[in-house]
Amino acid sequence: MSRLVAENPSLDLRKILQDARTIAVVGANEETWRPSFGVAAYLKRAGYRVLPVNPTIAGVTLHGEQVRAALTDLAEPVDIVNVFRRPAFVPEVEEAAIAIRAPMVWMQPGVRHDGAKGRAEAAGLSVVADRCISVEHRRLLPRV
């Protein structure tokens, strides 16, 4: 059964972040000023394997991993799909997350699409929307 993290999700988020090992960052960017670059770097320092996904820079090495064009191009399973795309693109990301059987989709601040969220939850995925994964990690697991 899927879980939507409630407005006061500290215990749930802590468990999600403790249990995760591999995070796909959809919308990863090689521009250092972009939020996705900094968050991916932080997650890598925190000990996660970070798999960058972005069709415009596919093949480039970013944070020690080759950038893939799509979630469905990943050869390994992921624990969290972290989304840095505009809300209009969320449905296709959620469909790909369902296709690769990711257990969780995490949408960054400003990223929310209730229809896609509902479809993901109906497919059994847990969903966090409109929250920064690195901010929550620092708050709940301040090791980095």
Residue pairs with C-beta under 8 A, 6 or more apart in sequence:
1 124
2 120
2 121
2 122
2 123
2 124
2 125
2 126
2 127
3 12
3 126
4 117
4 121
4 126
4 127
5 12
5 13
5 16
5 126
5 127
5 128
6 12
9 128
10 140
13 128
13 136
13 140
14 140
14 141
16 80
16 104
16 126
16 128
17 133
17 136
17 137
17 140
17 141
18 141
19 79
20 48
20 79
20 80
20 104
21 48
21 49
21 79
22 48
22 49
22 50
22 51
22 76
22 77
22 78
22 79
22 80
23 43
23 48
23 49
23 50
23 51
23 78
23 79
23 80
23 81
23 82
23 133
24 51
24 52
24 53
24 71
24 74
24 78
24 80
24 81
24 82
24 102
25 36
25 39
25 40
25 43
25 50
25 51
25 52
25 53
25 82
25 84
26 53
26 54
26 71
26 81
26 82
26 83
26 84
26 85
26 93
27 36
27 53
27 54
27 83
27 84
27 85
28 36
28 37
28 40
28 50
28 52
28 53
28 54
28 57
28 62
28 63
28 67
28 84
29 36
29 37
29 54
29 57
29 84
30 37
30 57
30 60
30 62
30 67
31 37
32 38
35 84
35 108
36 84
36 108
37 62
38 134
39 82
39 84
39 108
39 132
39 133
39 134
40 50
40 52
40 62
40 63
41 63
42 134
42 137
42 144
43 50
43 82
43 133
43 134
43 137
44 50
44 63
44 64
45 144
46 137
46 141
46 143
46 144
49 65
50 63
50 65
51 65
51 68
51 74
51 76
51 78
52 62
52 63
52 65
52 66
52 67
52 68
53 67
53 68
53 69
53 70
53 71
53 73
53 74
54 67
54 69
55 69
55 70
57 67
58 67
58 68
58 69
58 73
59 66
59 67
60 66
60 67
61 67
68 74
70 96
71 78
71 81
71 93
71 96
71 97
71 99
71 100
71 102
72 96
72 99
72 100
74 100
77 100
77 101
77 102
78 100
78 102
79 102
79 103
79 104
80 102
80 103
80 104
80 105
80 106
80 133
81 93
81 96
81 97
81 102
81 104
81 105
81 106
82 106
82 108
82 133
83 90
83 93
83 105
83 106
83 107
83 108
83 111
84 108
84 111
85 93
85 111
86 111
87 110
87 111
87 112
87 113
88 113
90 107
90 111
90 112
90 113
90 116
90 117
91 113
91 115
91 116
91 119
93 105
93 116
94 105
94 113
94 116
94 117
94 119
94 120
94 125
95 116
95 119
97 105
97 120
97 125
98 119
98 120
98 123
98 125
102 125
103 124
103 125
103 126
104 125
104 126
104 127
104 128
105 117
105 120
105 125
105 126
105 127
105 128
106 127
106 128
106 131
106 133
107 113
107 117
107 127
107 128
107 129
107 130
107 131
108 130
108 131
108 132
108 133
109 130
109 131
109 132
110 130
111 129
111 130
112 129
112 130
117 127
117 129
120 127
121 127
137 144
138 144
